[in-house]
Amino acid sequence: MRAVVYTGAGGHEVVQLRDVPAPVPGLGQVRVRIRAAGLNRADVYQRRGHYPAPPGSPVDIPGLEYAGEIEALGSGVSRWKIGDRVMGLVGGGTHAEYVVAHEDEVLPVPGQVDLIHAAAIPEAFFTAYDALVTRARLARGERVLIHAVGSGIGTAAIQIARLLGAHSLGTSRTPEKLARAKELGLETGISTATSGFRDQVGEPVNVIIDVLGGPAWADNLAVLAPLGRMVVLAFLQGPQISADFTPLLRRRLEIIGSVMRTRSLEERIELVAAFSRDMLPHFATGELKPVVGSVLPMTEIAAAHHAMETNETFGKLVLVW
C-alpha cells in the first residue's frame, strides 16, 4: 500500500510517499480502505520529533483519523461487514491506504455524510465532546470560552455547546474566522489580533477550552467564575507558566488536562460508545456538521503541513487518495 512516511525528524523534507506492507487485521479487528484522512497538529509535532507515536501504532506513518470502507475482517468480528462505510480515531497510521482498528472503536458514517466530511469528525468532535461533556460537565445556561475557535476542535465545540444549551464565546486573531464561527452558532466573538481576551469576555465564564497554554494562564484564571473548569488540550503558545495560584484556591477552580492519542484501547472504546449514543444521531439530523476548510490529495502532504503550520485553514484539513 502507499503511505506517508516520516524518514526522520525535521522539516517537510522528511515527509515521503512510499510503498509499505498493508496491515493485517487480527482478532476482533477490521481493515479499512481509507478514502480520506484528517491532518492534525499532532502529525506536525510528530514530524518535528516532539510527539512520538504511542505503543502499538506505526512509528513512522502519521495520521490519527480516517474515513473509508471496511475491506477485510479479522477473526471474531461480528459488528461489521465488507463494504460498510466507517470512520474512526486511532493512535497513528491513517495517512496510508489501509489501517486496522478494533471493531468496537469504529463508527458508522451517517448516511448523508460523504467520506471527506466523515474524516473531519473523529478527532475534532471526539475531543470537543470529551472536553465539554465528560471533563468539564458543561451545563445548559453556562458560558464557555473556546480558544482558537476557528480550529477543527473549535468549530466542533461551538456546535456541541449550542446543542447543550450553553452560551459560547470564542477567540481568534482572524476576524474572518470569527465571522464564519458565528454562522456555526458562536454567540460572542473575541478578536485577539490587537489586544488580549481578558477585558473582552465580560461576565465570567464557567468553562474554558484552552489550547494556548502557559502565556494565557493568568488571563484564563481571571475570567473563570467560581467553581469554573478549564480543560487544557494543547500549548500552542508554550507550556511554561509563572503565575499566581491564589484564584485557583479562592474560587475553587478545576484545571483538567486531556489528550486523546495516548489513551488505551479500553478508554477509546468507552469514548466511542458514549459519543455514538450522545452525538452521532445529531449528524443525521444536521444539528452537527463537520467543517472542512481545505481538501488536498495525499500526494500534496507537504503543502498540507505548510497550510496547518501557517494557520491558513478554517475547520479541518482533509487529505484524500
C-alpha positions in Angstrom: 0.0 0.0 0.0 1.0 3.6 -0.4 1.7 5.5 2.9 3.1 8.8 4.1 6.4 8.0 5.9 8.5 10.2 8.1 12.1 9.4 7.3 13.3 11.2 10.4 12.5 14.3 12.5 12.7 17.7 10.7 11.0 19.8 8.1 8.9 19.0 5.1 11.9 17.2 3.5 11.4 14.2 5.9 7.9 13.5 4.5 7.8 10.9 1.7 5.2 8.8 0.0 6.3 5.2 -0.1 5.1 1.6 -0.7 4.9 -0.3 2.5 3.2 -3.6 3.6 -0.5 -3.3 4.3 -1.5 -4.1 7.9 -3.2 -7.4 8.6 -6.3 -7.4 10.8 -6.0 -9.6 13.9 -8.6 -10.9 16.4 -11.5 -8.5 16.7 -10.0 -6.1 14.2 -11.2 -4.8 10.8 -9.1 -3.4 7.9 -10.4 -0.2 6.4 -9.6 1.1 2.9 -9.0 4.7 3.7 -10.5 7.3 1.3 -9.9 10.4 3.4 -7.9 11.3 6.5 -7.6 14.4 8.6 -4.4 16.2 9.2 -3.8 17.3 12.8 -1.2 19.3 14.7 -0.1 16.1 16.4 1.1 15.0 12.9 3.1 18.1 12.6 4.6 17.8 16.1 5.4 14.1 15.3 7.2 15.2 12.1 9.3 17.6 14.1 10.3 14.9 16.6 8.2 16.2 19.5 5.3 13.8 19.6 6.2 10.1 19.1 3.6 7.6 18.2 2.1 5.7 21.2 2.9 2.0 21.7 1.1 -0.2 19.1 1.0 2.4 16.4 3.3 2.8 13.4 6.3 4.8 14.5 6.8 6.4 11.1 3.4 6.6 9.5 1.3 9.5 10.8 -2.4 10.2 10.9 -5.0 9.8 13.6 -8.4 9.8 11.9 -9.9 8.2 8.8 -13.0 7.5 6.8 -13.4 4.7 4.3 -14.9 1.3 3.7 -14.2 -2.0 5.6 -12.1 -4.1 3.3 -11.3 -7.2 5.4 -12.4 -8.7 8.7 -10.3 -10.3 11.4 -11.4 -13.4 13.2 -14.3 -13.0 15.6 -15.6 -9.7 14.1 -19.4 -9.6 14.2 -20.4 -6.0 14.1 -19.3 -5.1 10.6 -19.4 -6.5 7.1 -17.3 -5.9 4.0 -18.1 -2.6 2.3 -19.5 -0.8 5.4 -18.7 2.9 5.4 -16.9 3.7 8.7 -14.8 6.3 10.4 -12.6 6.4 13.5 -9.7 7.6 15.6 -6.5 5.7 16.2 -3.0 6.3 17.6 -1.4 6.6 14.2 -1.1 5.2 10.7 -4.1 6.7 8.9 -2.1 8.6 6.3 -2.0 5.4 4.3 -4.3 3.4 2.0 -5.2 1.0 4.8 -5.5 0.9 8.6 -6.6 -1.7 11.1 -8.7 -0.9 14.1 -10.6 -2.8 16.8 -14.2 -3.3 15.7 -15.5 -1.6 18.8 -13.6 1.7 18.2 -15.1 2.1 14.7 -18.1 4.2 14.0 -20.6 4.1 11.1 -20.6 7.1 8.7 -24.0 8.8 8.9 -25.9 8.2 5.6 -25.9 11.7 4.3 -22.3 12.5 5.2 -19.7 11.9 2.5 -16.3 10.3 3.3 -14.4 13.6 3.1 -16.6 15.2 5.7 -16.6 12.0 7.7 -12.8 12.2 8.0 -13.3 15.6 9.7 -15.4 14.2 12.5 -13.4 11.8 14.8 -10.5 13.9 16.2 -12.3 17.2 16.4 -15.7 16.0 17.7 -14.4 13.3 20.0 -12.1 15.8 21.6 -14.6 18.5 21.9 -17.3 16.1 23.2 -14.9 14.6 25.8 -13.7 18.1 26.9 -17.1 19.7 27.2 -19.3 16.9 28.4 -17.1 14.4 30.2 -14.3 16.6 31.6 -15.9 20.0 32.0 -19.5 18.8 32.7 -20.9 21.8 30.7 -24.5 22.5 31.6 -27.4 24.3 30.0 -27.1 28.1 30.5 -23.4 28.1 31.3 -20.9 30.2 29.5 -18.0 28.5 27.7 -14.9 30.2 26.3 -13.4 28.4 23.3 -9.8 29.4 22.3 -8.7 29.2 18.7 -12.4 28.9 17.8 -11.6 28.5 14.0 -9.8 25.3 14.5 -11.3 21.8 13.9 -11.8 21.4 17.7 -13.1 24.9 18.0 -15.7 24.5 15.3 -16.9 21.2 16.8 -17.0 22.8 20.3 -19.2 25.6 19.1 -21.8 23.2 17.8 -21.8 20.9 20.8 -22.1 23.9 23.2 -25.1 25.1 21.2 -26.6 21.6 21.3 -26.2 21.6 25.1 -27.8 25.0 25.5 -24.7 26.8 26.6 -23.5 30.3 25.6 -20.3 30.2 23.6 -17.6 32.7 23.4 -14.6 32.2 21.0 -11.2 33.8 20.4 -9.3 34.2 17.2 -6.7 36.5 15.7 -8.6 36.5 12.4 -11.9 38.5 12.1 -12.9 36.3 9.1 -12.7 33.2 11.2 -14.9 34.8 13.9 -17.5 35.7 11.3 -17.6 32.1 10.0 -17.7 30.8 13.5 -20.8 32.8 14.2 -22.5 31.0 11.3 -22.0 27.8 13.3 -23.6 29.2 16.4 -20.8 31.2 18.1 -22.6 33.8 20.2 -19.7 36.1 21.2 -16.6 36.5 19.0 -13.4 37.9 20.6 -10.7 39.2 18.4 -7.2 38.9 19.8 -5.5 40.5 16.8 -4.6 43.7 18.7 -5.5 43.0 22.3 -5.9 40.2 24.8 -9.2 38.4 25.6 -9.4 39.2 29.3 -11.1 42.6 29.0 -13.4 41.4 26.2 -15.0 38.4 28.0 -17.4 40.4 30.2 -19.3 38.3 32.6 -17.1 35.4 33.9 -17.3 32.1 32.2 -18.0 28.7 33.7 -15.8 26.6 31.3 -12.7 27.3 29.2 -11.4 25.0 26.4 -7.8 26.0 26.3 -5.2 25.3 23.6 -3.0 28.4 24.2 -1.0 27.2 27.2 1.3 29.0 29.7 1.1 32.6 28.5 -2.7 32.6 28.7 -2.8 31.1 32.2 -3.3 34.3 34.2 -5.9 35.7 31.9 -7.8 32.3 31.8 -7.9 32.2 35.6 -9.0 35.8 35.7 -12.2 35.2 33.6 -13.2 31.9 35.2 -16.2 32.1 37.5 -16.2 30.4 41.0 -16.3 26.6 40.5 -15.2 27.1 36.9 -13.5 24.4 34.9 -10.7 24.8 32.4 -9.8 21.9 30.1 -6.3 22.1 28.7 -5.8 20.4 25.3 -2.6 21.9 23.9 0.1 24.5 24.5 0.2 26.5 21.2 1.9 29.4 23.0 4.2 27.3 25.2 3.9 25.0 28.2 5.6 27.1 30.8 3.8 29.3 33.4 4.7 31.8 36.0 1.5 32.9 37.8 -0.3 33.4 41.0 -2.3 30.3 42.0 -4.4 32.1 44.5 -7.5 32.3 42.3 -7.4 28.5 41.9 -8.0 28.1 45.6 -10.2 31.1 46.4 -12.7 30.3 43.6 -12.3 26.5 43.8 -11.3 26.2 40.1 -10.6 23.0 38.3 -7.7 22.6 35.8 -8.1 19.5 33.8 -5.6 18.1 31.3 -6.8 15.9 28.4 -5.1 14.2 25.5 -6.7 11.7 23.1 -3.7 10.0 21.4 -2.2 8.1 24.4 -5.5 6.6 25.7 -5.8 2.9 26.0 -7.9 0.8 23.7 -10.4 0.3 26.5 -10.7 4.1 27.0 -11.2 4.7 23.3 -13.9 2.1 23.1 -15.7 3.7 26.1 -15.5 7.1 24.4 -16.7 5.8 21.1 -19.7 4.2 22.8 -20.6 7.4 24.6 -20.1 9.5 21.5 -22.2 7.1 19.4 -25.0 7.4 22.0 -25.0 11.1 22.6 -23.7 12.8 19.5 -23.8 10.6 16.4 -27.6 10.9 15.9 -27.2 14.7 15.6 -25.1 14.3 12.4 -28.1 12.6 10.8 -30.4 15.4 11.7 -27.9 18.1 10.6 -27.6 19.6 14.1 -23.9 18.8 14.0 -21.8 19.3 10.8 -18.1 18.6 10.2 -16.4 21.7 9.0 -13.9 21.1 6.2 -11.8 24.1 5.4 -9.4 22.5 2.9 -9.1 19.3 0.9 -5.7 18.2 -0.6 -4.6 15.0 -2.3 -2.3 12.8 -0.1 0.4 13.4 -2.7 0.5 17.0 -1.5 1.1 16.2 2.1 4.0 18.7 2.4 1.7 21.5 1.3 -0.9 20.4 3.8 1.7 20.6 6.6 2.6 24.1 5.5 -1.1 25.2 5.5 -1.5 23.9 9.0 1.7 25.5 10.3 0.6 28.9 8.9 -2.9 28.6 10.2 -4.4 29.1 6.8 -7.5 26.9 7.3 -10.8 27.2 9.0 -12.1 23.9 10.4 -10.4 20.7 9.3 -7.8 20.0 6.7 -8.6 16.7 5.0 -6.3 14.6 2.8 -7.7 12.3 0.1 -6.4 9.4 -2.0 
